[in-house]
Amino acid sequence: MPAFADHISDQQIADIIKHERSSWGNRGALISAVDVVTARQRATAAAGIAAGTGLAGSGSGADI
């Protein structure tokens, strides 16, 4: 599946998730565009840490 994160807005992503969480008998908690922004920021930070670029210091992991 091609990447689409840069092609739809945070609100559109939240709307898709809301639909999935409230359809077909699902009763998941609803989310907002702010929740999507927060999740994107956390994912970006986690990816940086995994790559060794999201840490203060050398990035080698030795300063953890």
C-alpha positions as CSV (number, residue, x, y, z in Angstrom):
1,M,0.0,0.0,0.0
2,P,1.4,3.4,-0.9
3,A,2.1,5.9,1.8
4,F,-0.7,8.5,2.3
5,A,0.2,10.3,5.5
6,D,1.2,13.4,3.6
7,H,-1.9,13.4,1.4
8,I,-4.7,13.5,4.0
9,S,-5.2,15.9,6.9
10,D,-5.1,15.0,10.6
11,Q,-8.9,15.7,10.7
12,Q,-9.5,13.3,7.8
13,I,-7.4,10.6,9.7
14,A,-9.4,11.2,12.8
15,D,-12.7,10.9,10.9
16,I,-11.6,7.6,9.4
17,I,-10.7,6.2,12.8
18,K,-13.9,7.5,14.3
19,H,-15.8,5.6,11.6
20,E,-13.9,2.4,12.2
21,R,-14.4,2.7,16.0
22,S,-18.1,3.4,15.8
23,S,-19.2,1.1,13.0
24,W,-20.1,-2.6,12.8
25,G,-20.9,-2.8,16.5
26,N,-17.5,-1.3,17.5
27,R,-17.6,0.9,20.6
28,G,-14.1,2.3,20.7
29,A,-13.3,5.7,22.1
30,L,-13.6,8.6,19.6
31,I,-10.5,10.6,18.8
32,S,-9.9,14.1,17.5
33,A,-7.4,15.7,15.1
34,V,-5.4,16.8,18.1
35,D,-5.1,13.1,19.1
36,V,-3.8,12.3,15.6
37,V,-1.2,15.1,15.9
38,T,0.0,13.8,19.2
39,A,0.2,10.2,17.9
40,R,2.3,11.5,14.9
41,Q,4.6,13.3,17.2
42,R,5.1,10.3,19.4
43,A,5.7,8.1,16.3
44,T,8.3,10.5,14.9
45,A,10.1,10.7,18.3
46,A,10.1,7.0,18.6
47,A,11.5,6.6,15.1
48,G,14.2,9.1,15.9
49,I,15.1,7.2,19.1
50,A,15.2,3.9,17.3
51,A,17.5,5.4,14.7
52,G,19.7,7.0,17.3
53,T,18.8,10.6,16.3
54,G,16.2,11.4,18.9
55,L,18.5,11.3,22.0
56,A,20.3,14.1,23.6
57,G,24.1,13.6,23.4
58,S,26.0,11.4,21.0
59,G,23.0,9.4,19.7
60,S,24.9,6.2,20.4
61,G,22.6,5.2,23.1
62,A,25.4,5.2,25.7
63,D,23.9,8.2,27.4
64,I,20.6,6.5,28.2
